[in-house]
Amino acid sequence: MSRKGYWVECMPLWEQANQNDAPDLYKASVPALPEFVESAPSASLAIQKLRDRLKGLRKKNTFNRVLLPQLENPIRPPKRPDSVRGWMSVYIEM
């Protein structure tokens, strides 16, 4: 299978949990692009914000010819950290 995107990791920020023991914020990040981190009140919103930001990077890359890290394999997700509760990963095609 061809490499056409990046894995996005999303995790709740438990240090900011509310009284119902539910996180108020979720953080989405791309391990291959450490400067790309977004936070939002839900996991899907954080992932969508990051997806939009990656689309902008793709457009910018086309004009400026900036080198991006190698695209990741959609079959091999990142290893789940044992200590993080509520962690998920999503593959986003570029």
C-alpha positions in Angstrom: 0.0 0.0 0.0 1.4 3.4 -0.9 2.3 6.1 1.6 0.1 9.1 1.2 -0.2 10.7 4.6 0.7 10.9 8.2 -0.6 9.3 11.5 -2.2 11.7 13.9 -2.2 10.9 17.6 -4.9 12.2 19.7 -5.1 12.1 23.5 -7.1 13.7 26.3 -5.4 16.2 28.5 -6.3 14.6 31.9 -4.5 17.2 34.0 -7.4 19.5 33.0 -10.2 17.1 33.8 -13.5 18.4 35.0 -15.7 17.2 37.9 -17.1 14.3 35.9 -13.6 12.9 35.3 -13.8 13.8 31.7 -11.1 15.8 29.9 -11.9 19.3 28.8 -9.3 19.4 26.1 -7.9 16.9 23.6 -4.5 17.3 21.9 -3.8 16.1 18.4 -0.3 15.9 17.0 1.7 14.4 14.1 4.8 12.6 15.4 6.6 13.1 12.0 5.9 16.9 12.3 6.5 17.8 16.0 5.6 21.5 15.4 2.0 20.5 14.4 -0.1 20.3 17.6 -3.7 21.4 18.0 -6.0 21.4 21.0 -9.8 21.4 21.1 -12.7 20.4 23.4 -13.3 17.1 21.5 -11.0 14.6 19.8 -12.7 14.9 16.4 -12.4 18.7 16.5 -8.7 18.6 17.4 -8.1 16.1 14.6 -10.1 18.3 12.1 -8.1 21.4 13.1 -4.9 19.5 12.5 -6.2 18.1 9.2 -7.0 21.7 8.0 -3.5 22.8 9.1 -1.9 20.0 7.1 -3.9 20.9 4.0 -2.5 24.4 4.3 1.0 23.0 4.6 0.4 20.9 1.5 -0.6 24.0 -0.5 2.4 25.9 0.9 4.7 23.0 0.1 3.6 23.0 -3.6 4.5 26.7 -4.0 7.7 26.8 -1.9 9.0 23.3 -2.6 9.6 22.7 1.1 10.8 19.2 2.0 8.5 17.4 4.3 9.3 14.2 6.3 8.7 10.9 4.6 5.0 10.0 4.4 4.0 7.2 6.8 2.7 3.7 6.1 -1.1 3.5 6.5 -0.9 -0.2 7.6 1.4 0.4 10.6 -0.1 2.7 13.2 2.1 4.1 15.9 2.6 2.0 19.0 0.0 2.9 21.7 1.6 4.3 24.8 0.8 2.1 27.8 0.4 4.9 30.3 -2.0 7.1 28.3 -5.7 6.6 28.9 -8.0 7.5 26.0 -5.2 7.6 23.3 -6.2 7.1 19.6 -4.5 7.4 16.3 -6.0 8.3 12.9 -4.4 8.1 9.4 -4.8 11.3 7.4 -4.1 11.3 3.7 -2.3 14.3 2.2 
